[in-house]
Amino acid sequence: MKKKILIIANHRPGRSPSQRFRFEQYLDHLKANSFEIEFSYLIDEKDDKILYTEGKVLAKARLAHKAFRKRKKDLKRAKDFDIIFIHREAFLTAGVYFERKLKNSGAKIIFDFDDAIWLPNVSYTNKRLKGLKGPQKTSRIIAMADMVFAGNSYLAEYSSKFNKNVKVVPTTIDTAYHQNLRQKNDSPITIGWTGSHTTLKYLFYLEGVFKQLKDKYKEKIKFQIICDHPWQAEGIDYDFVKWNKGREIEQLNQIDIGVMPLEDDEWAKGKCAFKALQYMAIAIPSVISPVGVNLEIIEEGVNGYTAKTEAEWFDHLSALIESEELRRKIGEKAREFIVNHFSVEANKERYLGYFNEVLSL
């Protein structure tokens, strides 16, 4: 007999990297193993343009009202499910009304998250509404859950203060999809970064390094930014590639060396190294900040490099620029590491096992 899962999330399938690489890519495996899945999301493509545009307060209020009605419908049918899987939150604003009602349905609750979402962190387009967010609700949701999926050990440590049944479930990569398609050519070596507009701020830590590298290597190198919004940097020429889901692997394969700078703060410690995992899965050698889970995935000089100071960033990037053989060796080891530890294939049975385990509680 099939067991029924209701997935509660903010975004439509295929829209959010967090959803795509934490649970969406496991859904087929769950379905193939006697689970029936329904997906309830709040923000459609039209709503996206409202939510992530500055201002539009009345339109955002209407969006919240529509989302509230959607979740009320979910409450009415919650008792029909064996498991309710909540990704990050059930509603966009403060309070745990919906989570509490879902818990009272009798279904087992799995709570999944991949950032330090108990900390205040609002996009620049919604700064005027930051008082409505209520990040302190995270600990209350964790306490209600029958099982918690934390994206890394830092998030798990926080969760364990409020819940004894915490599993470290990493963000993972479909290595059958993420393939190295690059071919040897005489084009400039491309140093690249990929991400959303919310993380563009970290690139400013590399402004000085990029200028030094360009002064030294001139036309031998170029910079490329893959994003939904251009990087507003002065004095740095770069190619802007607007991120496209249908072409994301092709776009990533234009990069020869990947970078992932981060600030060493509590929010960054909660991040799950997604950029680095993507680079590594495609055998792109990378240099990343030694923050949080980044320290767990890099074996220094074997499958990548970490860099804290400008001098370290410059030295590691220079070494990779100057040696094609080093880029190849680092890239191959990086791919091997992801396949063995952070791939869907390596984690899917354990992931499935947790769903069966929560039903036995």
C-alpha angles and dihedrals in degrees: 000000000000120000117221125231125191112201114208113197141144101234136054118255114283094019107091123054089210091058096038096053100034104047117343094076090056096053096091090052091050091049091050089055102056101280123128114204135202122184122212116186133171108208121063126188093273092048090051091066090052099044095049098043119093114252118358090130095164092048089050090051089054089049090053091050091051090048091050091054090049093053092047087059089050090055091055092057100034093101089064092069132078095205131024111200113200118194111204096319143348095229137027099239139053123295134057100240094127096041090051093049092047089052090052090055090081094243119128111256124221114187116200127189140158108188137054088266093163086076123080108262121152128167116250090248091063103036091119089060099045092113090067096056101077102194090182088077089077095082091050092052091048090052091053096051125100088211133010125210107204118189096223143359093271091057090043091054090054092046093050090067089068106025133034096204103071124148125192103230109176126212102258140201130230097229092190087063098037101067133164105245097162120127128201112263141153095247120123114284107259120221105197145185130191130193147101129290089261091067099040088097090074092062090070088074087070100048093102093043092051091051092050092049092049091049090053103039102026111177093004089082140036136184127234130191120197108195146121090251133035121256112246099218123149121224096010121108113207141156113251114211115187107226114251121186093210091053102031096116091048089049093049090050089064088070121090097180124023127209131199114180119183137177112245097240138119094268094052091048088062095055119108101223093248096157091051092047090054093049092047094047090057091047092250110151109232144194114210140172116267094241129130117318090001087081090056097053102044122078098194113251092355107074099001145323137263122213131190105167129049089248091055092048090049095047096047094044090046091053091052093045092052099047124054089181091056091049090052096048094046091046094051093050091047092053091047091052093051093047091052100041115012105033126110089238092055093048107032098093093049089047091052090047092059091058091052090045095054090053090059094056 
